[in-house]
Amino acid sequence: MGGYGVVIPAFNASGTIAETLRSVAAQTVRPELVVVVDDGSTDDLAGVIDALGTPVRLLRQENAGPGSATTRGMAALTTPFVASLDADDLWLPSKIERQLAYLESSPATSGVFCHLRNFRNDLPDAPEAAAVPGWSRSTMLIRREVAETVGPVIDPPGGRGEMIDWIARAREAGFALDMMDEVLALRRIRPGSLSYGRDAARDRGYLEVARLAMLRRALNKAGPG
């Protein structure tokens, strides 16, 4: 089927990146390349990665947001398939193998996501019971033409909602994206993380994503002027 590469945007993730990278290294189908994009971290992210001794390509940029870091990482890959993962989340060992098999059996499908479970940062071995559909960076495996066609992952105000926007744009471009029922990823919930709790300033991004989606639909209906 061809190989896959992994993009991990990271900002001050020295406390979790080792566990995240170990979950990638434990995949039953190994990646051709793992790209970590340091989005202006002020901690010792690079030192932690170096100490692991695992083959990782580390790129650095000024702090611009997880979408910008994801875009840069995707541009660094030439593999037929692209996977992505947040720097504090985990993959279960068969994630990529199961998703590659799904795409092989569904040639009309351009990308596949999976269910995930949340787990608390202070209770890493006690995932919460509920499994939810993971329309997120950490569950995604796409064919490379999706990334090339849809373009950059755009960071909205507040730093939340960039993947919702990107997935919506992929669908609007005509790509078929499927959701697997299996739980193949774990999402870390911790105070201060982008996915933790409600935050009015951060949640502005969701409103902007919704506004842009409505604007695109209106323009599509209006057609060429």
Secondary structure, DSSP 8 states (H G I E B T S, - for coil): ---EEEEEEESS-TTTHHHHHHHHHT-SS--SEEEEEEES--SSHHHHHHHHT---EEEEE-S--HHHHHHHHHHT--SSEEEE--TT-EE-TTHHHHHHHHHHH-TT--EEEEEEEEEETT-TT-EEEEEEEE-SGGG-EEEHHHHHHH------GGG--HHHHHHHHHHHTT--EEEEEEEEEEEEE-TTSTTSS--HHHHHHHHHHHHHHHHHHHHHHH---
